[in-house]
Amino acid sequence: MWSGVIFPFDNPLLSNVWDSGFEAVFHLANDPSGGAGSMKDSTSNNRDGSPFNMTALNLTDGDIGKAIDFDGAAEYIAFAALGSITQWTITAKFKSDVVSGDHTVCSQDLSGYNDDVLFGIEPESGYGTNNAIGCVVHNNDGSTREIVSNNVPVTTIDWYVASVRSTGSMLYLYVDGVEKDTDPGTNIGMGNNVWNIGQSTQAVPRRFDGLIEELRISSSSRNESWVVAESYSLFDDLITYDIPAFYYFDGYVKEEG
């Protein structure tokens, strides 16, 4: 006999997958020619993003869904500040068209040291491994950087799922679900600054050239099991973490015995 749980696809439980720890989730599957607010935040926080210098042609096929193609010249997406957060996690899925230079996946960088986060490929030139995935945080003490970096440069062939998380006293970097680097610190926070996807918010834009398929930001330091499962889920949309499995069945079940 069937002993599982069956719900139709439109059951509201199936959409209730973003817990309160998620501050913003962008699937980057919307037409960016729609103007301000057209890049939808999938959480109930409604921090919808506004694209700049984009057309409908920027929406393209990604790895397992749609993605936004950034030209590395002038295209980016802006969304609202998330507040000041001490413990946090950022996860992104992307593919680069270039293998040299510093390229921002997401950032809320300001001039100086303001708990700024720069996340991407060599997000700040001279800090971390050249042309490799990493994150730099400028602490608000006026002089300290926390830096985590992979030791392998990116390729133009591979898709990557990268995560960085802060416990407040330790910064962790994961690439494709594998821990790559850590850096201890004090009050490794995230400032209340406006965010950009695809370029820095600073005068030096560090623009991204390639495809970004997903961006998720949490106001908690997700544990390693969560990060690993999330990485797998972004390469296979049938995998979830800590979400009950619901199956659609259109037919009859014969019970015997």
N, C-alpha and C positions, 0 to 999 in steps of 0.2 A: 504494500500500500504506500501511497505518497504521504510522507510525514513532514515535509517542509512547509514553508510559508509561501503563499501565492498572493501577489498583489498585481493589479494592472499597472501599466507604465505611468499612468497619470496619478497614481497614489501620491499624496503630499509627502509621505515619508521619504520618497525617493529624492526629493529636492532638498531635504533638510540635512545636507551633508557638510555645510560649512559651520563649524562650531563658533562660539562667541570669541574664541581666540584669534580668528581670522579678521584682520583689519581691512584687507583688500585682496580680491582675487580677480585677475584679468585673464580670460581665455584667449583674448586677442583674436577673436573670430568675427568681429563686427566690421562693417564697411566704414573706413575712416573718412570717407567723403561726406559723412553726415554732420560734420562740424562739432561744435562744443558739446561735450558730454556723450558723444556717440560711441566711445569705447567703454563698454559696460562693466561695472564692478559687480561680480556675481554674489557678493554678500549683501546683507540687508543694510549695510552702512551707506550704500549708494554713492561711493566716491568715484563716480564715473570720470573717465579720462577724456581729455580734449586733444585731438591730433593737430599737428601743425605741419603745413607744407606737404600734405598727403592727398592722394586721390583714391578712387576705388581700385586702381591697379596695385596699390600697396597691399591689399588683401590677397593672399595667395595660399596655395596648398602647403601645409607644414609636414610634420612627420606622421602624426595620426589624426590631425585635424587641420584647421586653418591656422594661419600665422600672419604676422605683419612683416613685410619686407622693408627694412630700413636701408637707405642709400648711403649712409655715412657722410652725408653732406649737409643736410638741413632738416631732416625729418625726425620728429620725436612726438611723444605723448606726455602731457602733463596731468597730474591729478593732485588732489588736496593733501595737505599735511595730515599726519595720523596722530599727532600729539607727541608728547615726550614719553618715550618708552625705554625702560631699562633692560628688560629681557625680551628678546625678539628673535624671529626666524624669517629669512627670505629664501624662497625657492624660485628658480627660473629655468625654463627650457629654451634653448637657443642653438643656432648654427651660424657660424661666422663665415663671411665671404672673403676674409683677409686673415693673414697670419702674423701681421706685424702692427705695432703701435698699441696705444691704449684706447679701449673701446668700452663705453658704459652700457651695461644692461639696464641698471636703474641707479638712481642717485638722488639724494636731497642735500647736496653739498652747498655750503655757504663759504664765503671768504673767511679764512681764519680757522679756529678750532671751536666748533659748535655742536659736538656730537654728530658730525656729518658722516654719512655712510656712502661709500662708493663701491659698487659691486659690478664686476664684469670681467673683461679680459685685460690684464695688466691695468686695472682701473686708475692707477696713478703712476705715471712714468717714474721709474727709478725705485719703486717699492714692490718687492716680490719678484717672482721669476718673469723674465721678459716673455710677452705674448702668451701668458698662461692665465687661467681663471684664478681670480682672487678677490679679496675684499680689503679695503682700507677704511678704518674708522678714525676720524680726528676727534680726540677727546676734548672736552670743554675746559681742560686745564691750561690751554694756551700753547702746549708744546708736544704732547704725546700722540703718537700714532699706534694703533693696533693693526697688525698686518697678518693676513693669512693668504697663502698662495699655493697653488698646485706647482709641482716641479716639472710638468710636461706641457710644452706649448700646445695650443689648439691646432686643429687641422681645418681645412675647408670642406671636409667630407663628412665629419661626424656631427651628430646631434649630441648635446650635453644637457644633463639635468644637474644643476649646481645649487647647493644650499649653503647658507652661512647662518649661524645662530650664535647668539650671545646670552650667557647666563648672568651677565653683569660683571663677572670677574674672569670669564674665559670666552674667547672667540674660537669657533670651530668652523672648518671648511670641509664640505663633502662634494665630491664629483661622482656622479652616477652611483650614488649610495655608498661610496667608500670615503672614510675620513682621510683627508689629505694633509691637514695642517691645523695647529692650534696656536693660540697666543694669549698668555695671561695678561690681565690688566685690572684696572679699578674703574668701576662705573662706566662700563663700555655701553653707553646708551645710544639712543636714536633721538635726535632733536626734532622739534616741532616745525619742520621745514617742508615746503612744497616739494613734490617728487616729479622727476622726469623718468620716462622710459625711453631708452635709445640715445640719450646724451646726458652729460652732466648738467646740473643747474648752475654751474660756475661759469666764469668768463671763458675758461678753456673748456670747450664743449665735449671733447673726448667722445665723439659720435660713434655709434654702433653701425657697422656695415654687415648686414646679414639678416637672418630671420629670428624673430622671437615669437614663440608659440604660447607661452604661459608665464605668468608672474603671480606669486602668492606671498603675502606678508602677514605674519602673525605677531601678536603682542604677547608672546610667550616663547620660551626657549624649548622647542619641541625636542623630545628625547630622541636618541639615536635610532631606535626602532621605528619611530614615526618617520624620521627623515629617510631611512632606507625604504620603507614601504611607499612613501610618497614618490620617491625616485622611480621605483618600479611602476607605480601607477601611471606615471607620465609617459612611460614607454609602452604601456598596455592599459587601455581605459577600462578593462574588466577587473582590475585589481584595486582594492580599497584598503584603508586602514581603519579598524575599529568601527566599521559600519556594517550592520546586519545585511546578509545576502537576501535579496528578494528576487524571485524568479517569475517570469511571465509564462503562463500555461494556458493554451486555448484548446481545450478538449475535455475528455472524460477520463476519470480514474476508476479502474475496476479494483475493488478491494476483495481479497481472497483470504481464506483461513479464519 
